[in-house]
Amino acid sequence: MKIAVVALGKIGLPLAVQFADADPSHEVVGVDVNATVVDLVNQGTEPFPGEAHLAEKLAELVPAGRLRATTEYADAIPGADAVVLVVPLFVDTDGQPDFGWMDDATKSLAQHLTPGTLISYETTLPVGTTRGRWKPMIEELSRLTEGSDEGFHLVFSPERVLTGRVFADLRRYPKLVGGLTEAGTAQAIEFYESVLSFDERDDLPRPNGVWDMGSAEAAEMAKLAETTYRDVNIGLANQFARYADTVGIDVQRVIEACNSQPYSHIHQPGIAVGGHCIPVYPRLYLSTDPDATVVRNAREANAAMPEYAVARAESLLGSLQGMRVVVLGASYRGKVKETAFSGVFGTVEALQERGARVLVHDPMFSDEELTAFGWEPYHWTPGQAGEPVDVAIVQADHPEYAELSAADLPGLKLLLDGRRITDPAAFTGVPRLTIGGGEPVSV
């Protein structure tokens, strides 16, 4: 097969590698508008760090001629047996989906589409988008009809992987497929069964593999529902944590006790919910189900956690005016160099509103990269004391922060660990707050 993958980001590139690795006879072409990414891929070099096994697979597949990249849709799309799109979908300031990049990519592929191609969208979408938006757009521009071998087949098959462990997750989780026709669904199932392999799992209601969802809409909702569940669950955990803080209870003990029986699966509270997925997909769901008050309330509650954390620090110290405060972690989560919807933004803003002098540290970002965001970098490396600060707020659970001690942060008056990653014994004599730790807010 000739397989085209549109957008070589942190999901698209590993997918292209997976497809190329599945069979030496496949011709896999990745198309991306970023010429730097394309050049690095064609050199067999990973364009971003942190994805397990990506570097070694690129170094093997690219020189062997099994994977290449291009900026030209005219090179990648014509003659393709399958086209897989993983172009980002954003939300605007009102929480509505912004299809700009996806529209551009869809129009570009449609203009070069040839008969007999399977098109699979893997980017998470609002329910009804595959049928109501992409089908008519592709038909109009390609002059081909969806649902026939002389035209093209269109399906939705959501990515369900986590950055950093994409290859393991591709084996671990069932691949969901929903088509617009039975023929399209059958073609998609055949395609994915040929490029993916699956771990055996006895905890599933049916064998692990490619699962037919019955329609594109069902597949779209499945991805939205599984991620929205996590946001709502975390929102509930954060609600419990905030209450625990008011009554002096350690919510972690409560959650561990609840989850000791099989009907409770309470997630962990924390300073922020970030990333491309959890803060975004509930808004995509709300865009077609505006009456989902539970979803909306949880999203608003989670978005308010950076402000809540900073307010707790302020309540202990009385004022943050003029204090040097370091936010530890620009990334939205540990070991991932990505700031999408990271809690760093809300935390920095809340601190600046209170007159604090804010510094930001992240072991995965250079000073130049932090400065480009408008932040003053903080200098600290494990084993060496950093610059004097009054307050430290752990925003991302990078493993380096688990080794922090009071000696690393001279002059420290307060540690607020928003991820519960630090050792309390390492901060003897320094007030240490957590989210839902039930610690006193005054001394």
Secondary structure by P-SEA (a helix, b strand, c coil): cbbbbccccccaaaaaaaaaacccccbbbbbbccaaaaaaaaacccccccccaaaaaaaccccccccccccccccccccccbbbbbbbbbbcccccccaaaaaaaaaaaaaacccbbbbbbccccccccccccaaaaaaaaacccccccccbbbbbbbbccccccaaaaaacbbbbbbbccaaaaaaaaaaaaacccccccccccccccccccccaaaaaaaaaaaaaaaaaaaaaaaaaaaaaaaacccaaaaaaaaacccccbbbbbcccccccccccaaaaaacccccaaaaaaaaaaaaaaaaaaaaaaaaaacccccccccccccccccccccccccaaaaaaaaaaaaccbbbbbbccccaaaaaaacbbbbbbccccccccccbbbbcccccccccccccccccccbbbcccccccccccccbbbbcccccccccc
